[in-house]
Amino acid sequence: MRVVKALIILSVVALLVLLAYGFWTDPRLIPSPLVGGPAPDFTLTLLDGEEFRLRDLKGQPVVVNFWASWCYPSCWNEAPRLEATWQRYKDQGLMLIGIVYQDTENNARDFIEKHGKTYPNGLDVKSRIAIEYGVFGIPETFFVDQEGKVAHKHIGEIDMETLVAETEGLLTKPEAQK
């Protein structure tokens, strides 16, 4: 009987240690196997009916942002920052694409209108693109360089400083200056 009690106590302590580790670990510190490798290619039907293909943008830096209207407050907070980044850098060759994750078209359209998003956005039907990118929570933002490689992955709400730094890093690469 003492052995059983000891095993139960040991199991509970191990579980508590595991939970504590999870609570104190910053998920943004989890490395992505995509960084440094090729960005998964995808084709996305945009909300305006056009078709977007990542492979068509080889030689151009791309920011890929996964978001949803129900993602409050993070997606709501970062929406104006993403739009400001798009307005600031689109004439320098940056493409920004919004991928709507597990949301309805009507909710996405309402969100886009409410937040004044003008960059392309499309629904990730059946979350296939999110699965390819290893998205486990939104928002998540990927920075893809001119060679089509993932240069950086940001998990969670992105601040303006990170957006600017990562975007300018993409735009100042030698390939971007051709």
Secondary structure, 3 states (H helix, E strand, C coil): CHHHHHHHHHHHHHHHHHHHHHHHCCHHHCCCCCECCECCCCEEEECCCCEEEHHHHCCCCEEEEEECCCCCCHHHHHHHHHHHHHHHHHHHCCEEEEEECCCCHHHHHHHHHHHCCCCCEEECHHHHHHHHHCCCCCCEEEEECCCCEEEEEEECCCCHHHHHHHHHHHHCCHHHHC
